[in-house]
Amino acid sequence: MLDNRIQNNRLIFNLDEDELRCIIEESVAKVLQKMPQETVDDTLLTRKEVAKLLKVSLVTLNQWRREGIISQQKIKSRVYFLKSQVMRAINNAEEKNGRKK
């Protein structure tokens, strides 16, 4: 199955495509298991809370919503924003403007 040879201090394996794919998948899975899992913060924020967080007026927030910069969630007649989406919008804006730290 594995033909091992040493050439110039390198170990060479003769693997078929499926064997190589399996080794890579197992290695990637092990690395991913060790990585901390990112939690999604789906806290609902009101318009006022988002405006305060972003330090903008409600008018600006509504304009950004209409332009698709930030998305809203409606519950009955009330408007809310998911904190995770607000933070993503902030990160996207910073990357777009070259201000990412």
N, C-alpha and C positions, 0 to 999 in steps of 0.2 A: 504494500500500500504506500508507504512513505519510503522514498529512496533518498537517503541522507548522504551528502558529500560535503567535504570542507574544501573550499577554494578561496585562496587569498583571505584566510581568517573569516570567511562567511559560510554560514550553513545554508545549503540549498536543498529545497524539498521539491519533489515532483508530486504535485497535487492536481487533482482534476478540479474543475470549476465548482462543483457541489461541495467538495471538501474545503476548499478555500472560503467559499461563502459561509459555510457552517462555522468555521474558525472565526471569521470576522464577526458574524452575528453574535456568537457567544462572548467575544471580547467586548463588543459594543454594549451588550446587555449588562455585563459586569460593571463597566464604567458608569452606565446610566443608573444602576442600582446604588452606586456609591455617591452620586450627586444629590445634593439637597433638593427636595421637591419644592417647586415654586407654588405657593398658595395663591389662589385667586380671591381677592377681596371683593365680594359681591354686595357690599354694604350699599344700601340706597341712600343717596344724598339728595336733599332738596335743592332747588334752584339757588336759594340764598346761600346754602352751604358751599355749593360749587363755585359760585361767584366770589365768595370770601376766600376759598382755597386758592383760586386762580388770580385773585386780586383784580377782578374785572367787574364791570357793572352788569346788571341783569340784561340790559339792552345788548351789550356785547356778547353775553352768553347766548341770548336768543339768536343773534346774528350768526354766531358760530354753529349753533344747532341747525339753522336753515341752510348754511353752507356745507353741512355734513362734516364739519371739523370734529364735532362731538355729538354723540347720539343720546337720545333720551329714552326713558321708559315711562309709559303712561299707565297709571293705575286709576281706573275710573276717570275722574276729571283732573287728577293731580299729575304733575310732571316730576319725575325723579331721574337721577343719573346714577349708573353703577360706578362705584369708586374705581374699580379696575379699569373701566373704559375711560374714565377721566384721566387716570394716571397714564394710560397708554397714549391718549391724545397729547398729553404734556410731553411725553418722551418722543413721540413722532414729530411734534413741533420743534423740540430742541434739536433733534437730529437733522431735520430739514433746514434749520437755521444755523447749523454748525455750532450749537452751544452745548452739545452733550459733554458732560464732565467725565 
